[in-house]
Every structure is written in C-alpha cells, then in structure tokens.
Amino acid sequence: MERSLTQKKINPTEMCFGLNRETDERSLAAFLQLFVAPAMLEALIPRLSDEDIDATVDFLTRLMKKHLQEEEYHTLFLNEDK
C-alpha cells in the first residue's frame, strides 16, 4: 500500500518542481512539512512584518476556501469532530 503524501520520509534533495504533477505534489508536501517545522517557524515568524503575516494568512485562507468544503475545513483544519 502506498503511503500518503504526508507520511513519506522527507528528503529535501528529492524536491523538484516542474517535472510532472506527481513529483510536484510530493515536493510541495515535503516543502510545506519542512517549512512548518517548529525550529523553522520559531526563527521565521518573529522576523515577519505585519504585512507578511496578513498576506500569508490571506493566501492560505483563500486556498482553503477555494479547495475545501466547509465540513472538510472544520474536520481537517480545525480538527473538529462531527
């Protein structure tokens, strides 16, 4: 059984964008997992401007609104039980 995108071991040297959709998806999952690592966030967030924070939240919120149904948003993002 193949593991999901987020269950695969992250190897930053294997990230590559632009080859094909499958590689892009795998690379994006790895990129985001590395990006949200606690040490990375602790270093980056205090350096962001108010505008950077607003733009990031706006961008991510737009993506969720565009691609998730309301129930998915509550279950997957907010971790709410049904």
Contacts in CASP RR format, 6 or more apart in sequence:
PFRMAT RR
TARGET T0000
AUTHOR 0000-0000-0000
METHOD contacts of the structure
MODEL  1
MERSLTQKKINPTEMCFGLNRETDERSLAAFLQLFVAPAMLEALIPRLSD
EDIDATVDFLTRLMKKHLQEEEYHTLFLNEDK
5 25 0 8 1.000
5 26 0 8 1.000
5 29 0 8 1.000
6 29 0 8 1.000
6 33 0 8 1.000
8 26 0 8 1.000
8 29 0 8 1.000
8 30 0 8 1.000
10 30 0 8 1.000
10 33 0 8 1.000
10 34 0 8 1.000
11 30 0 8 1.000
12 30 0 8 1.000
12 34 0 8 1.000
14 26 0 8 1.000
14 27 0 8 1.000
14 30 0 8 1.000
15 27 0 8 1.000
15 30 0 8 1.000
15 31 0 8 1.000
16 23 0 8 1.000
16 27 0 8 1.000
17 23 0 8 1.000
17 24 0 8 1.000
17 27 0 8 1.000
17 28 0 8 1.000
18 24 0 8 1.000
34 40 0 8 1.000
45 53 0 8 1.000
48 56 0 8 1.000
64 73 0 8 1.000
64 77 0 8 1.000
68 76 0 8 1.000
68 77 0 8 1.000
71 82 0 8 1.000
74 80 0 8 1.000
75 81 0 8 1.000
75 82 0 8 1.000
END
